[in-house]
Amino acid sequence: MIDYKLIYRSGTATAVLINGFHTPQGDKNARQQVRGIPQVLWDQLLLELLPVVLHRWQRLRLPPVSHLRAKNLK
């Protein structure tokens, strides 16, 4: 109950919240949320690693081939 930070913590608000967990719709929502946790974690990992991968890729890029040929001809 404390996690929900209800403004007015009344018995009615608590009862409605608890009953919402025990309905078929509440059970379905809870299952969907639990199944979605791995996807959210995977997405977060990719978003954290993307800048690192792109930065290293850009740093390792080779100069254009035409630039190398012009140097060799002189």
N, CA, C and O of each residue as an XYZ file, in Angstrom:
296
protein
N       0.818     -1.193      0.000
C       0.000      0.000      0.000
C       0.862      1.259      0.000
O       0.518      2.256     -0.634
N       1.963      1.206      0.701
C       2.830      2.381      0.798
C       3.433      2.719     -0.558
O       3.631      3.890     -0.880
N       3.726      1.680     -1.361
C       4.332      1.908     -2.676
C       3.427      2.714     -3.599
O       3.917      3.427     -4.476
N       2.121      2.612     -3.416
C       1.200      3.330     -4.299
C       1.077      4.806     -3.945
O       0.527      5.581     -4.728
N       1.571      5.201     -2.799
C       1.562      6.597     -2.346
C       0.173      7.238     -2.507
O       0.022      8.304     -3.105
N      -0.808      6.562     -1.964
C      -2.170      7.086     -2.033
C      -2.269      8.357     -1.203
O      -1.741      8.434     -0.093
N      -2.946      9.343     -1.753
C      -3.102     10.605     -1.037
C      -3.937     10.390      0.219
O      -3.564     10.812      1.313
N      -5.080      9.721      0.036
C      -5.957      9.436      1.169
C      -5.995      7.929      1.346
O      -6.695      7.230      0.614
N      -5.246      7.430      2.313
C      -5.212      5.989      2.553
C      -6.405      5.599      3.408
O      -6.336      5.600      4.637
N      -7.471      5.274      2.756
C      -8.665      4.869      3.494
C      -8.854      3.363      3.341
O      -8.214      2.725      2.505
N      -9.719      2.822      4.138
C     -10.026      1.398      4.037
C     -10.650      1.059      2.701
O     -10.392     -0.008      2.144
N     -11.475      1.965      2.180
C     -12.125      1.726      0.888
C     -11.094      1.689     -0.233
O     -11.140      0.803     -1.086
N     -10.166      2.639     -0.239
C      -9.137      2.660     -1.284
C      -8.288      1.397     -1.219
O      -7.935      0.830     -2.253
N      -7.965      0.961     -0.024
C      -7.174     -0.256      0.137
C      -7.950     -1.472     -0.349
O      -7.392     -2.331     -1.032
N      -9.217     -1.552     -0.007
C     -10.045     -2.689     -0.421
C     -10.194     -2.740     -1.937
O     -10.112     -3.816     -2.529
N     -10.410     -1.608     -2.562
C     -10.551     -1.570     -4.022
C      -9.251     -2.010     -4.685
O      -9.272     -2.751     -5.667
N      -8.140     -1.562     -4.158
C      -6.844     -1.925     -4.722
C      -6.593     -3.421     -4.580
O      -6.163     -4.065     -5.537
N      -6.850     -3.977     -3.423
C      -6.636     -5.409     -3.200
C      -7.590     -6.230     -4.049
O      -7.176     -7.229     -4.637
N      -8.839     -5.842     -4.130
C      -9.799     -6.577     -4.946
C      -9.417     -6.543     -6.422
O      -9.708     -7.486     -7.158
N      -8.776     -5.478     -6.855
C      -8.348     -5.389     -8.249
C      -7.323     -6.446     -8.609
O      -7.233     -6.852     -9.767
N      -6.548     -6.896     -7.631
C      -5.567     -7.952     -7.893
C      -6.226     -9.318     -8.056
O      -5.658    -10.205     -8.693
N      -7.403     -9.492     -7.495
C      -8.042    -10.805     -7.462
C      -9.134    -10.967     -8.504
O      -9.867    -11.955     -8.465
N      -9.265    -10.056     -9.410
C     -10.240    -10.205    -10.492
C      -9.555    -10.884    -11.672
O      -8.328    -10.852    -11.772
N     -10.329    -11.498    -12.569
C      -9.709    -12.105    -13.752
C      -8.925    -11.081    -14.581
O      -7.853    -11.392    -15.102
N      -9.453     -9.877    -14.700
C      -8.752     -8.843    -15.468
C      -7.465     -8.423    -14.755
O      -6.443     -8.197    -15.402
N      -7.512     -8.321    -13.437
C      -6.315     -7.973    -12.677
C      -5.249     -9.051    -12.790
O      -4.058     -8.751    -12.871
N      -5.684    -10.314    -12.796
C      -4.754    -11.430    -12.955
C      -4.118    -11.394    -14.341
O      -2.918    -11.625    -14.485
N      -4.918    -11.106    -15.347
C      -4.405    -11.030    -16.724
C      -3.392     -9.888    -16.858
O      -2.340    -10.056    -17.475
N      -3.709     -8.746    -16.287
C      -2.787     -7.608    -16.348
C      -1.471     -7.917    -15.635
O      -0.397     -7.568    -16.124
N      -1.559     -8.568    -14.487
C      -0.345     -8.903    -13.739
C       0.529     -9.868    -14.533
O       1.751     -9.722    -14.560
N      -0.091    -10.855    -15.181
C       0.683    -11.809    -15.992
C       1.362    -11.110    -17.163
O       2.518    -11.402    -17.469
N       0.664    -10.198    -17.817
C       1.255     -9.466    -18.939
C       2.433     -8.615    -18.472
O       3.451     -8.530    -19.160
N       2.301     -7.998    -17.330
C       3.380     -7.158    -16.816
C       4.604     -7.996    -16.460
O       5.733     -7.589    -16.731
N       4.388     -9.151    -15.860
C       5.512    -10.015    -15.492
C       6.193    -10.552    -16.742
O       7.420    -10.640    -16.782
N       5.427    -10.910    -17.754
C       6.016    -11.404    -19.002
C       6.747    -10.302    -19.754
O       7.649    -10.592    -20.540
N       6.385     -9.066    -19.534
C       7.027     -7.956    -20.227
C       8.339     -7.511    -19.605
O       9.094     -6.771    -20.236
N       8.629     -7.941    -18.390
C       9.849     -7.508    -17.704
C      11.112     -7.880    -18.479
O      11.977     -7.020    -18.641
N      11.267     -9.125    -18.970
C      12.494     -9.437    -19.727
C      12.655     -8.569    -20.974
O      13.772     -8.178    -21.313
N      11.563     -8.268    -21.653
C      11.650     -7.429    -22.853
C      12.114     -6.021    -22.497
O      12.931     -5.437    -23.209
N      11.607     -5.487    -21.420
C      12.015     -4.149    -20.989
C      13.495     -4.140    -20.604
O      14.218     -3.205    -20.946
N      13.943     -5.167    -19.901
C      15.352     -5.246    -19.514
C      16.251     -5.371    -20.740
O      17.307     -4.740    -20.800
N      15.844     -6.179    -21.719
C      16.618     -6.340    -22.950
C      16.696     -5.018    -23.713
O      17.766     -4.629    -24.183
N      15.567     -4.336    -23.831
C      15.547     -3.041    -24.522
C      16.455     -2.036    -23.822
O      17.169     -1.277    -24.478
N      16.429     -2.029    -22.511
C      17.268     -1.104    -21.753
C      18.747     -1.407    -21.967
O      19.558     -0.492    -22.107
N      19.095     -2.688    -21.991
C      20.482     -3.077    -22.235
C      20.941     -2.618    -23.616
O      22.043     -2.089    -23.763
N      20.100     -2.819    -24.622
C      20.454     -2.381    -25.971
C      20.622     -0.869    -26.045
O      21.543     -0.378    -26.696
N      19.750     -0.141    -25.392
C      19.859      1.316    -25.407
C      21.117      1.801    -24.695
O      21.689      2.824    -25.069
N      21.546      1.069    -23.669
C      22.770      1.439    -22.962
C      24.009      1.127    -23.803
O      24.981      1.882    -23.771
N      23.984      0.030    -24.549
C      25.151     -0.388    -25.320
C      25.255      0.287    -26.681
O      26.348      0.365    -27.243
N      24.160      0.768    -27.214
C      24.161      1.358    -28.553
C      25.157      2.509    -28.699
O      25.914      2.506    -29.670
N      25.204      3.486    -27.803
C      26.190      4.564    -27.958
C      27.639      4.059    -27.916
O      28.499      4.582    -28.626
N      27.904      3.058    -27.098
C      29.260      2.512    -27.006
C      29.652      1.857    -28.322
O      30.752      2.076    -28.829
N      28.755      1.059    -28.869
C      29.040      0.367    -30.127
C      29.209      1.366    -31.256
O      30.140      1.239    -32.052
N      28.341      2.347    -31.344
C      28.440      3.330    -32.421
C      29.701      4.170    -32.290
O      30.326      4.503    -33.297
N      30.080      4.511    -31.086
C      31.287      5.314    -30.885
C      32.529      4.533    -31.325
O      33.396      5.073    -32.012
N      32.608      3.282    -30.934
C      33.765      2.464    -31.317
C      33.777      2.214    -32.815
O      34.848      2.205    -33.421
N      32.627      2.012    -33.426
C      32.553      1.770    -34.864
C      33.061      2.986    -35.622
O      33.807      2.849    -36.592
N      32.665      4.163    -35.189
C      33.082      5.389    -35.861
C      34.587      5.598    -35.691
O      35.248      6.073    -36.615
N      35.124      5.259    -34.556
C      36.545      5.432    -34.293
C      37.390      4.477    -35.133
O      38.522      4.815    -35.480
N      36.879      3.311    -35.463
C      37.627      2.310    -36.209
C      37.428      2.406    -37.719
O      38.018      1.627    -38.468
N      36.615      3.338    -38.171
C      36.357      3.458    -39.610
C      37.629      3.795    -40.366
O      38.457      4.571    -39.889
N      37.781      3.216    -41.535
C      38.942      3.479    -42.382
C      38.683      4.705    -43.245
O      37.529      5.015    -43.540
N      39.733      5.407    -43.655
C      39.534      6.553    -44.545
C      39.054      6.076    -45.915
O      39.218      4.902    -46.249
N      38.465      6.964    -46.707
C      37.971      6.563    -48.025
C      39.107      6.033    -48.892
O      40.249      6.475    -48.762
N      38.799      5.096    -49.769
C      39.799      4.474    -50.633
C      40.386      5.498    -51.597
O      41.586      5.451    -51.868
N      39.588      6.416    -52.121
C      40.089      7.413    -53.072
C      41.175      8.278    -52.424
O      42.119      8.684    -53.102
N      41.059      8.559    -51.156
C      42.061      9.347    -50.439
C      43.392      8.589    -50.379
O      44.455      9.192    -50.522
N      43.337      7.287    -50.171
C      44.558      6.482    -50.109
C      45.249      6.424    -51.469
O      46.477      6.469    -51.533
N      44.492      6.326    -52.545
C      45.075      6.269    -53.888
C      45.783      7.574    -54.224
O      46.865      7.552    -54.811
N      45.198      8.700    -53.865
C      45.803      9.993    -54.187
C      47.155     10.132    -53.482
O      48.084     10.699    -54.058
N      47.283      9.641    -52.282
C      48.554      9.708    -51.565
C      49.612      8.841    -52.251
O      50.772      9.238    -52.366
N      49.208      7.676    -52.696
C      50.161      6.743    -53.297
C      50.665      7.219    -54.653
O      51.773      6.852    -55.045
N      49.898      8.022    -55.384
C      50.307      8.484    -56.710
C      51.366      9.573    -56.637
O      52.149      9.723    -57.576
N      51.412     10.314    -55.585
C      52.350     11.445    -55.489
C      53.723     11.017    -55.244
O      54.620     11.853    -55.140
